[in-house]
Every structure is written in C-alpha cells, then in structure tokens.
Amino acid sequence: MKPNVLSMAFFAVLATAGAASAQDAGMAGAAGGNAAMACAADQHIDGQLAYIKAELKITDEQMPSWNVFANTFRANKQKHLAACVQAVKQARAMQSAGLLDSMQIMETRLADQLDSLRAMDAAIRPLYESLSLDQKKAADEILKGGAGM
C-alpha cells in the first residue's frame, strides 16, 4: 500500500511540531530561572557594532552605508531580544496548546525571522558592495551566520 501525499505531509508536520516543541520545552525550562541567559546574545548591541566596525576597518567614505547597516542591525537586535523574551513565554503556552495553535505560533516566529533576514539583507548589500576585497573577506568571516544575522 502506497502512503498518500496528504498522510506524508501530516506526519512531516507532526515531526516538525515535535522538534519545535522539544526546543520550546528547553526554552520553557530556561524561562524558569535563566530566561535572561536564553536571550543574552541579543544584548550589548553597541559593543557588537563597535567590534564589527573595527574588524571591517570602515572608512570615512563607507560611513553612510555603515550607518544604515548599524541602524538596521540595532533595530533588528532589539526586535530579536523582544521576540526571544516572548518566545520564552510562548514556550510554556505551547506545552499545553493544541497542534494548530502551536503551528500558528511557529509560523509567526518564522515569518518574523524572514522579515528580519530581509531587512538585514537590504541594509548590508550597499555596505558590502562598498567594501574592499580584504574587508569583504573579513565580513565573510565575522558576519556570515554570526552576530546579528
């Protein structure tokens, strides 16, 4: 007997929801005492920006593009910190929520992450295009998948 596509999709959703619930359960545990630690990566924004700017050796000519990037980075990190705190709260709720409610929470989180990625992409492109080859190499090493991305 061949499983139909609908059955396969349903089990894929269940598997995804289960993995996300396991992650959320970990966050719920963090919410009990260490919620601040769970979201700590989004603090010290100005220090992160100072590090990135120094490592990239931003020139005076690159400052306008840098400022756009830095403002977007700062706003993105602040949104992410608020979302992290909210996710810790939602993790508790997801433990008792039904499947459809849990999926809606996960969908909202993913949509927010996509919006954030798109905003960072729009802000970093002009800066990246203005960088020298050595600066691009440094950017590739310190920013790809790292701070704020």
C-alpha positions as a Markdown table, in Angstrom:
| # | Residue | x | y | z |
|---|---|---|---|---|
| 1 | Met | 0.0 | 0.0 | 0.0 |
| 2 | Lys | 1.4 | 3.4 | -1.0 |
| 3 | Pro | 1.1 | 6.2 | 1.5 |
| 4 | Asn | -0.6 | 9.2 | 0.0 |
| 5 | Val | 0.9 | 12.7 | -0.1 |
| 6 | Leu | -1.6 | 14.0 | 2.5 |
| 7 | Ser | -0.6 | 11.4 | 5.0 |
| 8 | Met | 3.1 | 12.1 | 4.4 |
| 9 | Ala | 2.6 | 15.8 | 4.8 |
| 10 | Phe | 0.7 | 15.3 | 8.0 |
| 11 | Phe | 3.5 | 13.2 | 9.5 |
| 12 | Ala | 6.1 | 15.8 | 8.4 |
| 13 | Val | 4.1 | 18.5 | 10.2 |
| 14 | Leu | 3.9 | 16.4 | 13.3 |
| 15 | Ala | 7.6 | 15.7 | 13.2 |
| 16 | Thr | 8.4 | 19.4 | 12.8 |
| 17 | Ala | 6.0 | 20.4 | 15.5 |
| 18 | Gly | 7.5 | 17.8 | 17.8 |
| 19 | Ala | 11.1 | 19.1 | 17.2 |
| 20 | Ala | 9.9 | 22.6 | 17.7 |
| 21 | Ser | 8.1 | 21.6 | 20.9 |
| 22 | Ala | 11.2 | 20.0 | 22.2 |
| 23 | Gln | 13.1 | 23.2 | 21.6 |
| 24 | Asp | 10.3 | 25.2 | 23.2 |
| 25 | Ala | 10.4 | 22.9 | 26.2 |
| 26 | Gly | 14.0 | 23.7 | 26.6 |
| 27 | Met | 13.2 | 27.4 | 26.4 |
| 28 | Ala | 10.4 | 26.9 | 29.0 |
| 29 | Gly | 13.0 | 25.4 | 31.3 |
| 30 | Ala | 15.2 | 28.4 | 30.7 |
| 31 | Ala | 12.1 | 30.6 | 31.4 |
| 32 | Gly | 12.0 | 29.2 | 34.9 |
| 33 | Gly | 15.3 | 30.7 | 36.0 |
| 34 | Asn | 17.6 | 31.7 | 33.2 |
| 35 | Ala | 15.4 | 33.5 | 30.6 |
| 36 | Ala | 17.9 | 36.3 | 30.6 |
| 37 | Met | 20.6 | 33.9 | 29.6 |
| 38 | Ala | 18.5 | 32.4 | 26.8 |
| 39 | Cys | 18.2 | 35.9 | 25.2 |
| 40 | Ala | 21.7 | 37.2 | 26.2 |
| 41 | Ala | 23.1 | 37.0 | 22.7 |
| 42 | Asp | 20.9 | 40.0 | 21.7 |
| 43 | Gln | 22.4 | 42.3 | 24.3 |
| 44 | His | 25.5 | 44.5 | 24.1 |
| 45 | Ile | 24.5 | 45.7 | 20.6 |
| 46 | Asp | 26.7 | 48.7 | 20.6 |
| 47 | Gly | 29.7 | 46.6 | 21.6 |
| 48 | Gln | 28.9 | 44.2 | 18.7 |
| 49 | Leu | 28.7 | 47.0 | 16.3 |
| 50 | Ala | 32.0 | 48.5 | 17.5 |
| 51 | Tyr | 33.7 | 45.2 | 17.1 |
| 52 | Ile | 32.3 | 44.7 | 13.5 |
| 53 | Lys | 33.2 | 48.3 | 12.5 |
| 54 | Ala | 36.8 | 47.9 | 13.8 |
| 55 | Glu | 37.3 | 44.5 | 12.2 |
| 56 | Leu | 36.0 | 45.7 | 8.9 |
| 57 | Lys | 38.1 | 48.9 | 9.1 |
| 58 | Ile | 35.2 | 51.1 | 7.9 |
| 59 | Thr | 36.5 | 54.2 | 6.1 |
| 60 | Asp | 35.0 | 57.6 | 6.0 |
| 61 | Glu | 33.6 | 57.0 | 2.6 |
| 62 | Gln | 31.8 | 53.9 | 3.8 |
| 63 | Met | 30.2 | 55.6 | 6.8 |
| 64 | Pro | 26.9 | 56.4 | 5.1 |
| 65 | Ser | 26.4 | 52.7 | 4.2 |
| 66 | Trp | 27.7 | 51.7 | 7.6 |
| 67 | Asn | 25.2 | 53.9 | 9.4 |
| 68 | Val | 22.3 | 52.4 | 7.5 |
| 69 | Phe | 23.6 | 48.9 | 8.4 |
| 70 | Ala | 24.3 | 49.8 | 12.0 |
| 71 | Asn | 20.8 | 51.3 | 12.5 |
| 72 | Thr | 19.2 | 48.2 | 10.9 |
| 73 | Phe | 21.4 | 45.9 | 12.9 |
| 74 | Arg | 20.5 | 47.7 | 16.1 |
| 75 | Ala | 16.7 | 47.7 | 15.4 |
| 76 | Asn | 16.9 | 44.0 | 14.3 |
| 77 | Lys | 18.7 | 43.0 | 17.6 |
| 78 | Gln | 16.2 | 44.9 | 19.7 |
| 79 | Lys | 13.3 | 43.2 | 17.9 |
| 80 | His | 15.0 | 39.8 | 18.3 |
| 81 | Leu | 15.5 | 40.4 | 22.0 |
| 82 | Ala | 11.8 | 41.2 | 22.4 |
| 83 | Ala | 10.9 | 38.2 | 20.3 |
| 84 | Cys | 13.2 | 36.0 | 22.4 |
| 85 | Val | 11.5 | 37.1 | 25.7 |
| 86 | Gln | 8.1 | 36.5 | 24.0 |
| 87 | Ala | 9.3 | 33.0 | 22.8 |
| 88 | Val | 10.2 | 32.0 | 26.3 |
| 89 | Lys | 6.7 | 32.9 | 27.4 |
| 90 | Gln | 5.1 | 31.1 | 24.4 |
| 91 | Ala | 7.2 | 28.0 | 25.1 |
| 92 | Arg | 5.2 | 27.5 | 28.3 |
| 93 | Ala | 1.9 | 28.0 | 26.5 |
| 94 | Met | 2.9 | 25.7 | 23.7 |
| 95 | Gln | 3.3 | 22.8 | 26.1 |
| 96 | Ser | -0.5 | 22.8 | 26.7 |
| 97 | Ala | -1.6 | 24.2 | 23.3 |
| 98 | Gly | -3.1 | 22.1 | 20.6 |
| 99 | Leu | -1.3 | 21.3 | 17.4 |
| 100 | Leu | -2.9 | 24.0 | 15.3 |
| 101 | Asp | -2.2 | 26.7 | 17.9 |
| 102 | Ser | 1.4 | 25.5 | 18.2 |
| 103 | Met | 1.8 | 25.6 | 14.4 |
| 104 | Gln | 0.4 | 29.1 | 14.3 |
| 105 | Ile | 3.0 | 30.3 | 16.9 |
| 106 | Met | 5.8 | 28.6 | 14.9 |
| 107 | Glu | 4.5 | 30.2 | 11.7 |
| 108 | Thr | 4.5 | 33.6 | 13.2 |
| 109 | Arg | 8.1 | 33.1 | 14.5 |
| 110 | Leu | 9.3 | 32.0 | 11.1 |
| 111 | Ala | 7.6 | 34.9 | 9.4 |
| 112 | Asp | 9.3 | 37.3 | 11.8 |
| 113 | Gln | 12.6 | 35.7 | 11.2 |
| 114 | Leu | 12.2 | 36.0 | 7.4 |
| 115 | Asp | 11.3 | 39.7 | 7.8 |
| 116 | Ser | 14.4 | 40.3 | 9.9 |
| 117 | Leu | 16.6 | 38.5 | 7.4 |
| 118 | Arg | 15.2 | 40.6 | 4.5 |
| 119 | Ala | 15.7 | 43.8 | 6.4 |
| 120 | Met | 19.4 | 42.8 | 7.2 |
| 121 | Asp | 19.9 | 41.8 | 3.5 |
| 122 | Ala | 18.7 | 45.2 | 2.3 |
| 123 | Ala | 20.9 | 47.1 | 4.8 |
| 124 | Ile | 24.1 | 45.1 | 4.3 |
| 125 | Arg | 24.1 | 44.9 | 0.5 |
| 126 | Pro | 25.2 | 48.5 | -0.1 |
| 127 | Leu | 27.8 | 48.3 | 2.6 |
| 128 | Tyr | 29.2 | 45.0 | 1.4 |
| 129 | Glu | 29.4 | 46.3 | -2.2 |
| 130 | Ser | 31.4 | 49.3 | -1.0 |
| 131 | Leu | 34.0 | 47.1 | 0.8 |
| 132 | Ser | 37.4 | 46.3 | -0.5 |
| 133 | Leu | 38.3 | 42.6 | -1.1 |
| 134 | Asp | 40.1 | 42.4 | 2.3 |
| 135 | Gln | 37.1 | 44.0 | 4.0 |
| 136 | Lys | 34.8 | 41.5 | 2.2 |
| 137 | Lys | 36.9 | 38.6 | 3.4 |
| 138 | Ala | 36.7 | 39.9 | 7.0 |
| 139 | Ala | 32.9 | 40.4 | 6.6 |
| 140 | Asp | 32.5 | 36.9 | 5.3 |
| 141 | Glu | 34.4 | 35.6 | 8.4 |
| 142 | Ile | 32.7 | 37.6 | 11.1 |
| 143 | Leu | 29.2 | 38.2 | 9.8 |
| 144 | Lys | 28.2 | 35.1 | 7.9 |
| 145 | Gly | 25.7 | 33.4 | 10.2 |
| 146 | Gly | 27.1 | 35.3 | 13.1 |
| 147 | Ala | 26.4 | 38.4 | 15.1 |
| 148 | Gly | 23.0 | 39.8 | 14.1 |
| 149 | Met | 22.5 | 37.7 | 11.1 |
